[in-house]
Structures are given as structure tokens and as C-alpha cells.
Amino acid sequence: MSTHLSVLDPLTLPVLDPQCVRDLGEELDGPAGAHAFLGAYLELLPDRLVRVSNAVSTGDEEAAMDRALSLKVTSTMVGALQLAALAETMESLVCRGDWAAAEPLLEVLAPAVAAVRKAGAAVVNGLLHP
């Protein structure tokens, strides 16, 4: 089933790409700016997950599309490539009105968010240097 493959393919991507964080630092005039942006992203991430989940669970197409797009864009900016790809898959499913496939994807998003938060916290706390 193609939906199954679209859920699995993003899981082969990096949870957090350090090069993207370095690139963000160059755009924001240094690592401190990148770490601040990443920290704010990580702080808002649980709420973003709740908002996407609520919109999908209620079948609110406009809200689900907005939340998935927001999650995709911000995740891409910080290098959370796996989560960005999952959000893109969600966006595609919502666009097609495939709520039956969108619902199970929420169960994949939650651990992906947890993985990004763990990897991102290590960068923000200086344990890893992107």
C-alpha cells in the first residue's frame, strides 16, 4: 500500500541534521542565533503536535493543512528532516481528504517529535556541536 510506504520512507531520514543547524547559524549571524531559534522551535513542538492531532482528529481540513504546513516548514528550517517529511506526508493526505490514512500517521508523529526534542536538546544544551 503506498500510504504505508510514504509513512516508512521519512523514517530513514535524519532526526536532526547538524548541517542544517550550522546553515541556520550562518543565516542568523552565528551559532547562538541558531540555538535560540532551535530552542524556541523545541519549546513549541509539543503544542504543534497537539494542534495537528486535534485538527486531523476532528477532520478540520483548513486547520489540519495549516498545522501540517507550519510543522513542515519550521522542521525543515531547523533540520528536523524526518519530522518535516512526515508533516509533508500529512499535508498530502489532508489535501487529498484521506483522513483514514492521516489518523494513523499521528501515531508516527508523536515518537518523531520526541526524537527531535531529545536530539535538539542535546544541541541547545551544548552536548553536540552542529
Backbone as JSON, one array per atom type, in Angstrom:
{
  "sequence": "MSTHLSVLDPLTLPVLDPQCVRDLGEELDGPAGAHAFLGAYLELLPDRLVRVSNAVSTGDEEAAMDRALSLKVTSTMVGALQLAALAETMESLVCRGDWAAAEPLLEVLAPAVAAVRKAGAAVVNGLLHP",
  "N": [[0.85, -1.18, 0.0], [0.65, 2.18, -0.86], [0.4, 4.31, 0.96], [1.42, 3.24, 3.29], [4.13, 2.95, 2.63], [4.78, 5.63, 2.27], [4.71, 6.51, 4.85], [6.77, 5.07, 6.01], [9.14, 5.74, 4.55], [10.04, 8.43, 5.32], [11.16, 7.84, 7.79], [13.7, 7.0, 7.39], [15.25, 9.19, 7.18], [17.45, 11.7, 8.67], [16.99, 12.43, 12.15], [17.7, 14.91, 13.22], [19.49, 17.13, 11.39], [22.71, 18.11, 11.61], [24.08, 19.82, 9.87], [22.12, 21.49, 8.81], [21.48, 22.97, 11.06], [23.9, 24.31, 11.43], [23.91, 25.8, 9.03], [21.67, 27.38, 9.49], [22.67, 28.87, 11.59], [24.56, 30.4, 10.22], [22.87, 31.98, 8.71], [21.62, 33.38, 10.71], [23.56, 34.91, 11.87], [25.41, 33.48, 13.51], [26.15, 30.74, 15.82], [24.76, 31.07, 18.25], [22.37, 32.35, 17.6], [21.17, 30.38, 16.04], [20.9, 28.35, 17.93], [19.14, 29.6, 19.7], [16.88, 29.89, 18.07], [16.37, 27.19, 17.5], [15.89, 26.33, 20.11], [13.49, 27.71, 20.7], [11.83, 26.57, 18.77], [11.81, 23.89, 19.66], [10.56, 24.21, 22.11], [7.98, 24.95, 21.33], [7.16, 22.74, 19.95], [5.69, 20.47, 21.15], [3.13, 21.62, 21.45], [2.52, 22.17, 18.79], [2.26, 19.58, 17.82], [-0.02, 18.73, 19.23], [-1.92, 20.48, 18.16], [-1.93, 19.77, 15.43], [-2.79, 17.13, 15.71], [-5.34, 17.46, 16.9], [-6.68, 18.86, 14.86], [-6.63, 17.01, 12.75], [-7.94, 14.86, 13.93], [-10.5, 15.88, 14.25], [-11.21, 16.29, 11.68], [-10.86, 18.74, 10.47], [-10.18, 20.34, 7.78], [-8.99, 22.79, 6.86], [-7.61, 23.76, 9.17], [-5.99, 21.52, 9.72], [-4.39, 21.41, 7.43], [-3.05, 23.88, 7.63], [-1.67, 23.51, 10.08], [-0.08, 21.24, 9.53], [1.49, 22.21, 7.41], [2.84, 24.33, 8.71], [4.29, 22.87, 10.63], [5.89, 21.37, 8.9], [7.43, 23.35, 7.56], [8.81, 24.76, 9.65], [10.17, 22.63, 10.8], [11.81, 21.85, 8.71], [13.44, 24.11, 8.54], [15.03, 23.93, 10.87], [16.31, 21.57, 10.45], [15.11, 19.19, 11.12], [14.59, 16.71, 9.6], [13.29, 14.21, 9.28], [10.88, 14.59, 10.69], [9.9, 16.77, 9.24], [9.43, 15.55, 6.76], [7.47, 13.71, 7.47], [5.45, 15.49, 8.22], [5.01, 16.63, 5.75], [3.97, 14.44, 4.4], [1.6, 14.19, 5.87], [0.39, 16.58, 5.17], [-0.08, 16.12, 2.44], [-1.88, 13.95, 2.59], [-4.05, 15.16, 3.9], [-4.7, 17.11, 2.04], [-5.67, 15.49, 0.0], [-7.86, 14.58, 1.27], [-7.76, 12.23, 2.67], [-8.5, 11.01, 5.3], [-8.58, 8.6, 6.64], [-6.04, 7.54, 6.33], [-4.55, 9.6, 7.4], [-5.09, 9.71, 10.16], [-3.75, 7.36, 11.4], [-1.14, 8.18, 10.93], [-0.65, 10.08, 12.83], [0.14, 8.62, 15.02], [2.7, 8.0, 14.36], [3.88, 10.46, 14.21], [4.09, 11.37, 16.9], [6.25, 9.87, 18.3], [8.29, 10.74, 16.62], [8.39, 13.47, 17.1], [9.22, 13.38, 19.79], [11.78, 12.3, 19.44], [13.05, 14.34, 18.01], [12.95, 16.39, 19.88], [14.64, 15.36, 21.86], [17.12, 15.08, 20.47], [17.46, 17.74, 19.66], [17.58, 19.09, 22.12], [20.03, 18.22, 23.05], [21.73, 19.58, 21.32], [21.07, 22.28, 21.85], [21.74, 22.43, 24.53], [24.43, 22.25, 24.37], [25.7, 19.81, 24.2], [26.13, 18.56, 21.85], [27.78, 19.7, 19.0], [26.73, 21.38, 16.34]],
  "CA": [[0.0, 0.0, 0.0], [1.52, 3.34, -1.0], [0.37, 5.12, 2.17], [2.33, 2.6, 4.22], [5.47, 3.32, 2.22], [5.01, 7.06, 2.5], [4.96, 6.69, 6.28], [8.06, 4.48, 6.35], [10.26, 6.42, 3.91], [10.62, 9.52, 6.12], [11.87, 7.34, 8.96], [15.09, 6.77, 7.04], [15.93, 10.49, 7.19], [17.99, 12.05, 9.99], [16.1, 13.09, 13.11], [18.15, 16.3, 13.22], [20.68, 17.26, 10.56], [23.56, 19.17, 12.17], [24.45, 20.8, 8.84], [21.03, 22.46, 8.73], [21.63, 23.86, 12.22], [25.04, 25.17, 11.1], [23.45, 26.72, 8.0], [20.78, 28.33, 10.16], [23.57, 29.77, 12.32], [25.13, 31.36, 9.27], [21.8, 32.91, 8.34], [21.25, 34.16, 11.89], [24.78, 35.54, 12.38], [26.16, 32.73, 14.49], [25.54, 29.59, 16.48], [23.84, 31.47, 19.32], [21.07, 32.6, 16.97], [20.61, 29.09, 15.64], [20.5, 27.64, 19.15], [17.93, 30.27, 20.22], [15.77, 29.52, 17.19], [16.12, 25.78, 17.75], [15.27, 26.23, 21.43], [12.09, 28.15, 20.59], [11.15, 25.52, 17.99], [11.63, 22.73, 20.53], [9.57, 24.58, 23.13], [6.65, 24.99, 20.71], [6.89, 21.49, 19.24], [4.57, 19.69, 21.7], [1.87, 22.29, 21.13], [2.28, 21.97, 17.36], [1.76, 18.21, 17.67], [-1.4, 18.71, 19.74], [-2.76, 21.2, 17.21], [-2.09, 18.92, 14.24], [-3.6, 15.98, 16.12], [-6.73, 17.9, 17.07], [-7.26, 19.22, 13.55], [-6.84, 15.78, 11.98], [-8.95, 14.05, 14.63], [-11.82, 16.46, 14.04], [-11.46, 16.41, 10.25], [-10.85, 20.16, 10.1], [-9.23, 20.38, 6.67], [-8.22, 24.05, 6.84], [-6.69, 23.78, 10.31], [-5.02, 20.44, 9.56], [-3.45, 21.83, 6.39], [-2.25, 24.96, 8.21], [-0.79, 22.95, 11.12], [0.9, 20.37, 8.89], [2.41, 23.08, 6.67], [3.66, 25.01, 9.7], [5.22, 21.88, 11.18], [6.84, 21.02, 7.83], [8.34, 24.46, 7.28], [9.7, 25.01, 10.78], [11.03, 21.46, 10.97], [12.81, 21.94, 7.65], [14.37, 25.18, 8.87], [15.99, 23.51, 11.89], [16.96, 20.33, 10.05], [14.38, 18.01, 11.61], [14.19, 16.24, 8.28], [12.32, 13.13, 9.41], [9.61, 15.18, 11.07], [9.44, 17.58, 8.11], [8.9, 14.65, 5.74], [6.2, 13.19, 7.99], [4.48, 16.58, 8.12], [4.68, 16.76, 4.32], [3.06, 13.33, 4.12], [0.32, 14.56, 6.46], [-0.15, 17.65, 4.32], [-0.57, 15.48, 1.22], [-3.07, 13.17, 2.94], [-5.13, 16.11, 4.19], [-5.06, 17.72, 0.76], [-6.47, 14.5, -0.73], [-9.01, 14.21, 2.08], [-7.57, 10.84, 3.08], [-8.48, 11.04, 6.77], [-8.33, 7.23, 7.11], [-4.58, 7.38, 6.38], [-3.98, 10.67, 8.22], [-5.23, 9.36, 11.58], [-2.64, 6.52, 11.88], [0.13, 8.91, 10.84], [-0.47, 10.79, 14.1], [0.87, 7.72, 15.91], [4.1, 8.05, 13.94], [4.36, 11.81, 14.51], [4.42, 11.56, 18.32], [7.63, 9.5, 18.61], [9.2, 11.57, 15.83], [8.52, 14.72, 17.87], [10.04, 13.07, 20.96], [13.16, 12.12, 18.99], [13.58, 15.67, 17.66], [13.15, 17.12, 21.14], [15.83, 14.81, 22.51], [18.3, 15.46, 19.69], [17.57, 19.19, 19.69], [18.0, 19.49, 23.46], [21.47, 17.98, 23.14], [22.39, 20.66, 20.6], [20.84, 23.53, 22.58], [22.49, 22.38, 25.81], [25.86, 22.24, 24.09], [26.28, 18.47, 24.25], [26.57, 18.3, 20.48], [28.07, 20.94, 18.29], [26.38, 21.19, 14.92]],
  "C": [[0.89, 1.24, 0.0], [1.52, 4.22, 0.25], [1.34, 4.56, 3.19], [3.78, 2.98, 3.89], [5.76, 4.78, 2.48], [5.24, 7.35, 3.97], [6.35, 6.16, 6.64], [9.24, 5.24, 5.76], [10.84, 7.56, 4.73], [11.44, 9.03, 7.31], [13.32, 7.0, 8.67], [15.9, 8.06, 7.05], [16.48, 10.79, 8.58], [16.94, 12.73, 10.86], [16.43, 14.58, 13.13], [19.47, 16.38, 12.47], [21.53, 18.41, 11.07], [23.97, 20.23, 11.14], [23.38, 21.87, 8.7], [21.11, 23.46, 9.88], [22.79, 24.82, 11.98], [24.64, 26.23, 10.07], [22.54, 27.79, 8.59], [21.61, 29.35, 10.95], [24.2, 30.82, 11.43], [24.1, 32.41, 8.87], [21.45, 33.85, 9.49], [22.46, 34.76, 12.59], [25.4, 34.81, 13.55], [25.39, 31.62, 15.16], [24.53, 29.97, 17.57], [22.44, 31.73, 18.76], [20.39, 31.32, 16.57], [20.12, 28.32, 16.86], [19.25, 28.27, 19.75], [16.72, 29.89, 19.38], [15.37, 28.07, 17.42], [15.43, 25.59, 19.09], [13.8, 26.63, 21.41], [11.26, 27.12, 19.83], [10.83, 24.32, 18.89], [10.57, 23.0, 21.6], [8.15, 24.54, 22.57], [6.22, 23.66, 20.1], [5.76, 20.65, 19.85], [3.21, 20.3, 21.38], [1.52, 22.12, 19.65], [1.71, 20.57, 17.12], [0.3, 18.12, 18.12], [-2.34, 19.37, 18.73], [-2.99, 20.41, 15.92], [-3.02, 17.76, 14.57], [-5.07, 16.35, 16.25], [-7.4, 18.2, 15.74], [-7.55, 17.97, 12.73], [-7.96, 14.96, 12.62], [-10.36, 14.56, 14.41], [-12.17, 16.62, 12.56], [-11.54, 17.84, 9.76], [-9.77, 20.36, 9.03], [-8.37, 21.64, 6.68], [-7.19, 24.09, 7.96], [-5.61, 22.71, 10.16], [-3.96, 20.81, 8.52], [-2.5, 22.91, 6.93], [-1.23, 24.41, 9.2], [0.29, 22.07, 10.51], [1.94, 21.19, 8.12], [3.36, 23.81, 7.61], [4.71, 24.07, 10.29], [6.29, 21.52, 10.16], [7.89, 22.12, 7.65], [9.32, 24.69, 8.44], [10.64, 23.84, 11.01], [12.14, 21.46, 9.92], [13.86, 22.98, 8.0], [15.42, 24.75, 9.88], [16.69, 22.2, 11.55], [16.34, 19.08, 10.63], [13.75, 17.34, 10.39], [13.16, 15.12, 8.33], [10.94, 13.69, 9.73], [9.04, 16.05, 9.95], [8.81, 16.7, 7.03], [7.57, 14.03, 6.19], [5.1, 14.24, 7.9], [4.07, 16.79, 6.66], [3.74, 15.64, 3.89], [1.67, 13.64, 4.65], [-0.37, 15.61, 5.6], [-0.77, 17.06, 3.05], [-1.86, 14.68, 1.49], [-4.27, 14.07, 3.2], [-5.62, 16.75, 2.9], [-5.95, 16.79, -0.07], [-7.74, 14.13, 0.03], [-8.96, 12.77, 2.56], [-7.4, 10.77, 4.6], [-8.19, 9.65, 7.35], [-6.83, 6.95, 7.2], [-3.93, 8.42, 7.27], [-4.02, 10.32, 9.71], [-4.07, 8.49, 12.08], [-1.28, 7.22, 11.83], [0.4, 9.69, 12.12], [0.33, 9.94, 15.09], [2.35, 7.66, 15.57], [4.7, 9.42, 14.27], [4.82, 11.96, 15.95], [5.84, 11.1, 18.67], [8.66, 10.29, 17.8], [9.44, 12.91, 16.53], [9.42, 14.48, 19.08], [11.51, 12.93, 20.58], [13.81, 13.46, 18.64], [13.85, 16.47, 18.93], [14.4, 16.65, 21.86], [17.1, 15.24, 21.79], [18.53, 16.97, 19.74], [18.03, 19.7, 21.04], [19.5, 19.29, 23.62], [22.24, 19.1, 22.43], [22.28, 21.97, 21.4], [21.65, 23.57, 23.87], [24.0, 22.22, 25.62], [26.5, 20.87, 24.16], [26.78, 18.04, 22.88], [26.79, 19.64, 19.8], [27.8, 20.73, 16.81], [27.44, 21.73, 13.98]]
}
